[in-house]
Amino acid sequence: MRTSDQIKAEIEEKFGFFPPFFTPALETPQVLENLWQQTLSAYVGNPLSPLFKEKISAYLSRYCPVPYCMICHSCSLRPLGVRAREVLQLLESPPPTEAEIDEHLSRLAAYPDGLTTLPKANSALEESLLYCSIFIAMEREEAEYCRSELRRILGQVNYQHLVSFIAYVRTCHAWMEAHPEIAYQYEADKRVQEHLGVLLADEPTLIDFFDNYTETVKRERQTWAERMATIAERKRNEEALRQSERKYRSVVDGIKEVIFQTDIKGRWTFLNPAWGEITGFSLEQSLGKAFIDYVHPDDCQLSREQFYSLVSGQKNFCRYEVRYLTVDGGFRWLEVEARLTFNPDSTLLGTSGILYDITERKQAEAEIRNALQKEKELNELKSCFVSTTSHEFRTPLTTILSSAELLEHYSQKWSEDKKRSHLQRIQNMVQHMTQLLNDVLLIGKAEAGKLEFNPTPLDLEQFCLNLVEEFQLGKASTQDATTRASVVFVSGQNLNSGASGELALLSKPVSTCMDEKLLRHIFSNLLSNAIKYSPSGGTVRWELNLTDTEAIFQIQDQGIGIPPEDQARLFESFHRASNVGQIPGTGLGLAIVKKAVDLHKGTIQVRSEVGDGTTFIVTLPLP
């Protein structure tokens, strides 16, 4: 996870300064990261025009109790070409009425070919979209119709950009309300420093509005509440007619959303044709059935809770996301908007609402989460690399330096054998460091998907014998030759044995096609580990068995074994078992083995008991 200083530096680079808005989160890097990522996604990266975003932010800040919000966004309008008088007019504008919203929706709907792209800045269309956005942001009861119309006019993608931005503004208001200490820190904001003085000079009455806006909004809310009471009374008298109109208006060819109604027991009483297009179930087989029968089993509890919160009177409206089953056994993500429906005599009929298909959005969110998780894993991998390599390089570099200094100062007094001994130490340490770098480069290629698979004809048994011989020669050339474990290779019936340990040959050559380079990575690492973790003078048994379709390799040692809690992470890069003690290693070997086995479309298993040794079983398919 990044530190607060790293995140702060990125924010300063993006904005040219560090807004005081983020200050309360500096002590908690995770909170700062979350707040910044929301800002990047919903504000900075949102394709809505900068002018549109600042206008709606400034207007909605009337409902934020913290002056910081209104003053900063008002100042942000000036460099976008909005004069001080126009800023005041925007802030003083009363909330749009239903009649005005109908006019704005008509203007938007009349645009040729629909709004496939967002309106241009300062256009009449943008003004209509602005006031419709304000209307739905205030979450009044009438806003639901405006929501559905905007979704239809804008299309799902542009509509999501809009509601994501509105949700972000609400999040900012909640954040500032929870941190009143930043209420008057706007003077530290670069936007305020550069533009507030000019705005107040051009329109001095702005300062009066900033001082008194909370009382103005309070009066607006009271007036609206009285008006809503009148509207509610009128609606009760017209409810029967509205239900009829709503039902038949929704049944229109080409509507992509599912319009539904249920009775008080949750059984479908109405579905439009979009239900069949999304789920594949016909209307005939669905009507009369319980809606819960079509909900994904893992989401049934959520759906039941939302439904009963309506019919029990706890809510009169609900919105939630849930998976609905499809006829082919899959599922689609749907956003459910539901409310209660009543008869003219106010008796409860059931529920009605809309199902929006949000599958693509959910998939995109999942991809983003996966990408973020992958980035997090890569950052952790980098940290492990730096830590591990610095540790692994320190010992061989110390050995090289020590032997070099001794050779420099005392070689004239030493015998040739002693000189060769120190030269051998230097060469061994250089080889160790070279192998470490090769491992890092190899695992990097594997993680990037660039590790190639090049199978060629190969005699498996001869390959194994050659590798055993190399290990035995390596053993003979080192000073600890008498203490290292020996390798025993067995395949088929024992026919002879030689200097390299016990060697058993198959009755005939085993020719197949495999990648010899990858096989060397697999078995060199497994044999090296087996020898390294085995006791002095122990035996490592390497066995090859064949079936008609597979080559099965077993490497068994008598070493320290692997604790059960470490076995699940055995093939992760840089992970080492908790009982390795001072035995050197990078934790890359088994990760490389796993990548090479996967490229062969094989499998690798491990059986291990602490103190009783370990057996690795590699199974590779024979072409």
N, C-alpha and C positions, 0 to 999 in steps of 0.2 A: 504494500500500500504506500502511496506517495505521502510525503510529509506536507505539513501546512505551508512551509516555505516554498516547496516546489509548486504546489497548486497556486499559491499567491503569485508567484512569478509568471505563471501561465495567464492568470487573470490580468495582471498588469500589462503583459505583452498584447493581449487581445484588446483591452480598453484604453491603454495608455496611462492608466492609473489604477489604484485599488479602491473600488467603491466601498464606503463605510458600511453599506448593506451587508457585506460579507464578514465584517469584523467580529461579531459574536461567535462565529463558527471557527475562528482561528485556533482555539484551544482544542478542538476535536477534529482531526484530519478527515475522519470518515464523514462527519456531517458537512464539512466544507466541500469535500469531493462530491457528495450527493447534490448539494445545493448548486455547485458549479456545473455539474453534468446536466441538471435540469435546465439551468440557464442556457447552456450551449444548445441543447436539443429544442426547447420550446421557445426560446427568445432569439438567440444569436443565429441559429441555423434554420429558423422558421422562414419559409418563403414568402410570407406576408410582407408587404412593403414596409420599410422602416417608418415611414410617415404614418401608415395605418396603425402599426404597433404602438407608436408613441401617443397617437391620438386616443386610442382606446385605453391605454395605460393611464394617461392623464385624466380622462373622464372617470374611469372606475376608481381612481384614487380618492374621489369625493367620498367613497364609502370606506376608506381606510382611516382609522383614528390617528395615524402617525403622519405629521406634516412632511416628513422626509420624502414620502412617495410622490405627493402631488407637486411639490416644488421641483424635484429632480426631473420628473417627466415633462413638466411645463418648460423647463430650461432646455430639454432635449428637442423640443419642437422648433426652437428658434433657428438652429443651424440647418434645419430641414426646410426653411423658407416660410415658416408660419410667423406672422407678425404678432406683436404683443396684444393688440386689440382682438385678433382672431383667437388667441389663446384664451382670453377672458370670455369671449363669446362661447367657445366650446365648453369651458368649465361651468358657465352659468346656464347652459341649455338644460331645460327640464327633461326628465326621462320621456322617451317617445310614447305616444298613446297607441292603443290597438289600431285605430283608424290610420294613423301615420305608418305603422308597421305594415298594414295591408298594402298601402301605396308603395312602400319601399320593396316589399316582396313582389308586387306586380311589375315594378321597374326592372328588378333583377330577373324575373322569369321571362320578361319580354325580350331580353337580349338575344340576338340571333345565335342559334346553335348552342345556347346554354353557356354557362361560365366555366368552360374547360380550363381557362387560365384565370388567375386572380385579377381583379380590376386594376387599372392603372391608378397611380397616386393622384389625388385631388380631382378625380373624375366623379360624375354624378353617381355612377355605379358604386364607387368606393364609399361615398357618403351614405348610400342606402345600406350597404353591407355593414358600415360602421354602426348605424343606429339599430339594425337588426341584431348585431353582436351585443350591443349594450343591453338590448331588451332581453336576450336569452341569458346574459351574464347575471342579471338581477334576479333570476330564478323565480319569477312570478308564475302563477298558475297558467296564464295565457301563453307563456313562453314555449310550452310544449308544441303547440301548432307551428310556431315560428321555427323551432328546431327542426321539425320534420320537413318543412318547406325548404329551409336552407340546405338540409342534407340532400334533398332531391335536386335542388337547383345547382348547388356547387359540386355535387358528386362526393363520393365517400372520402377521397384523398384530401381535397381542399377543405372539406368540412372538418376533417380530423385536424388539419393544420390550425383551423380557427378555434375549435374547442380546446385543443391542447394549449394554445396561447392563453385563452381565458382561464383555464385551470391553473396555469403557471402564475398568472396575475393574482389569483386567489391565494395560492401558496405563498407568494411574496407578502401579501397583506397579513396573512396569519403569522408569518415569520416576524414581521416588524411589530405586530401587536404583542407577540411573545417576548420581544426584546425592546421595550420602550426606551432603553438607554441610547438607541440610535435615532430617536425621534427628531432631535435637532442637530444631528451630525451632518446635515446636508451641506453645511458650509465647507466641509472637508471634501465635498464631491466636486470633481473637476468641471462637470457640466454647470453646476451652480456658480462656481468661481468665475467662469467665463461668460455666462449669459444672464444671470439673475439681475445684476445691476442694470444691464441694457434693457431688459424686459420692464423693470419697474420704472426706469426713466421714460420709456415710450408709453407706458400705461400705468400711472401711479395707483389707480384703483385696484390693481392686482393685489397689492399688499393687504387691502381691506378684505378682499375675497379669501386670501390665504388665512387671515386671522379669524374669519367668521364662517367658514364653509361648513363646519360641523353643525352649527345651528340651522343653516340653510337646509342641509340634508335632512335634519330631524323634522323640520316642517314639511318637507316633501314626503317623507315617509308617512306622516300623520294624514296628509291629504290623500295619499294613495290608499291608505287603509280604509278611509271613509268611502272612497270611490269603489274599492273592492267589495265592500259590504253591499253597495247598491247593485253591483254587477252580479254578486252571488244571489241576491234575491231575484233578479231577472232570469238568471240561469235556472233557478228552481222551477220557474214557470215555463221555461222553454226546453226543459231537459228531454222530454219525450220526443219532441221534434228533432232536437240535436242528435239524439241516438240514432234515429232513423236516417237522418242526413249523413251522419258519420259512417254508418254501416254501408250504405250504398255508394257513398263517395269513394270509400276505400277500395271497393271492388272494381278496379279499373285495370284493363289489360296493360301490361308493360311495367306495372309497379314491381320493383325488385324486392321490397321489404315484405315480410309476412305480417298481414293484419289478422289478429285473432280475437276471439272471445271465448270465455269459459263460463261454466256455471259455478255455483258456490262450492261444488265438490271437485273442481279442477278438471272437468271433462270439456273437451273442445266442443263448442257450439257453432263456431264460425271460423273458417280459414280461407284465405284467398289463394289463387293458383300459385303464388310464389312459394308456398309451403312445399308443393310437389317439386318445383324446380330446384329448391335448395336441398331438401332431404331425400327426395326420390319416393317418398310415401304418397300414395294417392289420397285425395280428399275423402273419398268414399270409405277407405279403410281406417282413416284417422278420426273423422268426426264421431263424437260419442265416446271416444276413448280418453283415458286420463292423460293429461299432458305429461305427467311425470314418467309415463311409460316410454317416452321418447327422449328423456334426458339421460345423459351419460351416467352410469352407476356412481362414479366418483363425485358427481355434482348434484345427486338427488337431494342430499340433506340441505344444501344451500337453496335449491329451488323450493323445497317444502317450506323452509323457514320464511322465505320471501312471500310465498303465496298466503301462508297463514297469518303473516303480519298484516296483510291487506284485509282478508275476510274477517279477522278478529278485531279489526278497528284500530290496530296499533299504527298503521300508516294508511294514507289514501293514495300514495304513489310510490313506486319503487323502480329502481334501475340497477341491473347487475349483469354480469357476463357469465355465460354457462355454455357447456358443450351439449349439442343435440345430436342424437344418433342419425345416421343415414341408412338408406335401404341396403346399401352394399356392405354394411358392417363397420363403416368408418364413423366419423363425426365431423361436425362443422361448429366453429365458435360463433355464437350468436349473442348479441347484446339485447337484453329484454327490457322493454319499458312497459309497465303495466299499472293500471289503476282500477278502482272499483267502478262498477256500473249499476245503476238503479232504475227501477220502474218509475213512472210519473208519480206514483203514490209513495215514493221514497223507500220502497222495499228493495233489499239487495238482490241483484240479479247474478252477479259474479264478477269477473274481471275482463278487461279488454286491454289491448295494447298493440305493440309493434315488435317484431323480431328483426334485428339488423344483422346481416352476415358480416362478421368482422374477422373471418378466418385469415385473410391475407395480412391484416394488421397484426394479428397475434403471431403469425409466422415471422413477420418482420421483427417484432419485438424479441422473439426467441432467438433469431439470428444475431440481433444486437447484443443480447445477453451472452450468447455463446462467444461472440467476438470479444466482448469485454473480459469474459472469463479466460479466454485464450491469451489476451494481452496480459492479464494478471499472472497467469502461469508462466508466460515468457519472462516477465519481470522477476518473478521468483527464481526462475532458472538462471537468469543473469547473475542474481545475487549469489546463488549457490556456486556458480562457476567461478566468480571472483574469490569467494571464500575458500573453495576447495583447491583451486589451482594455486592460490597464493600459499596455502598450507603445504601442498604437495611439492611445490617448487623450492620451498625454503630448505628442506633437508638435503636434496641432491645438490643444490647450489652451495650449501655449507660444506658438503663433502668435497665437491670440486675445488672450492677455494682452499680448503685445508690441505688437500693433496698437492695442489699446485704450489702453495707456499712452501710445503715441506720439500718438494722437488727442487724448488728454486734455491733454497738455503742449504739443503743437506744432501743433495743428490751425489755430490762429489765424494761423500763419505760412505755411501750405501753400496751394497752389492747390486748386481744386475737384477736378481730376483726381486729384491725389495723395490727397485725402481719400477719394474714391470707390474708389481702388485699395485702401486699407487696409480700408474697409468691405467691399469684395468679398472680400478675404482672410478676414475674420471670417465672412462668410456662407458662403464655400466650406468653411471648417473646421467650421462648425456642421452644414452639409449632410453632410460626411464622417462626423461623429460620429453624426448621426441615421441615416445609412445603416448604419453599423456596428451600432447598437442594433437596427435593423429586421432585419438579417441574423441577429443572435443570437436574436431573438424567433422569426423564421421557422424557423430550424434547430431551435429548441426545440419548436415545434409539430410539425415533421416527425418528430423523434425520438419524440415522445409519440403519434404516429399521429393527430394532430388537424388536419393540413393537408388542407383540403377540395379536391375536384376538381369544378368547376362548368363544364362545357362549354356554350358558347353559339355560335350561328351566327357565322362569322368569315370574312372575305376574307383569306386568308393573305398574298397578295402586298401588299395595301394595308397590312396590319399591318407587314410588313417595311419597306416604304417609309417609313411613319410613324416607325418606330424609328430608321432610318438618319437621317432628317431631324432627329430629336431629338438624335442624337449629333453631327451636323454643327453644329446650333445651339449645342450645349454647347461644341463646339470653338471656334466663332467668339467666344464670350463670355469666353474665358479668355485670359490673357496669353501662354500658350505655344501659341497657335493655329498658329503657323508650324512648330512642331517636332513636334506630335502627328501620329500616323498618320491617314490618311484611310480611310474605309469605302467599299468598292465592293460594290454589291448586283447580282447577276445572277440572272435567272430566265427560262428559255426563250431566244428569239432576241433579240439586241440591237435594240430599235426606236427608242430615243432615249436621251439622257443629259441630266443637269441639274446644277444647282449642288451637289447633295449628293454628287457623285461620279458614277461610271458607273452608270446605272440601266437595267436591261433588263426589259421588261414581257412578261407572258404574253399570248397572243392573246385570252384571255377571263378574267374573274375566277375565282378559285379559292375557291369557297365550301365550308366544312366546319364541323364543330362541334369546337371545342377550348376550353380554359380560357385566356382571354387573359391573365389575371393571371399564371398559371404560365408561359405562353410568354414574358412580359416578364422574369420571373426567369431563365429559361433563357438567352435571347439577350442580355439586358442584361449579365449576368455574363460570358458568353463574349466578347461584343464589347469590354467594358471590359478584360478580361484581354488580349485580342489587341492592343488599342491600347497598354495599359500596358507590355507586354513587347516591343513592336515598336520598331525604331530610329526616330529623328527623321525625319519626312518619309516614312515607309514607307507601305505600302498593306495594308489588311485586306480580303480578298475574302470576301464572303458570298454563297453560291450556294444557290438553291432549285431542286430537281428533283422531279418528280412521277411516280409510277407509278399504276396503277389502284387500288392499295391503300395506298400509303405516300407521305408527304412526307419528302424527304431534304434536310436542311440541312447545308451545309459552311461552316465558318468557318476560313479559312486566313490565317495571319499570317507575317511575315518576322522573327520575334523570336528570343529567346535559346534556345528549345527546352527540352525537359524531359528530364533524365537518365533513362536506363532504370530505374535503381534506384528512382526516385521515381514512376514511372508506375503501379505496382501500388497505391500508396496515394493516388492522385490525388484520389479523391472522399471521403477521410476528413476529418471536421471538424477545422479548425485545422492541417491538414498543408500545408506549403509546400515547394516543390522546394528542393534544396540550393544551386542556383545563382542564386537571386533577388537575392542581395546586399542592397543598401540600398533596393530597390524596395519601397514600402509595401504591406501587405496583411494580411488576417486569416486566410486559409486556409478561409474559409467559403463563398466563391462557388461553387466546383465541387461542394461537398457539397449546396448548395441546388439547383444544376442537376440533379444526379443524382436527388434526391428528386422534383423536378418532372417529370423525364422518366419516372420509374417510375410516377407517378400517371397519366400518359398511356399507360402500358403500352408505352412506346417503348424504344429502346436508344441508348446513346452510346458512341462509339469515339474513340480518339485515335491519331494518327500523328505522331511527333515525332522530330527529330534535333537534338542540341545544336548551336546555331549556325545551323541551317537552318530554323528556324521550326516551327510546330505547326499541325495541322489537326484540328479536332473535327468529327465526323460524327454528327448527331442524326437518328435515324429515328423518325418518329411515324406510327402507323397512321391512315388516313383512315376515318372511320365510313362 
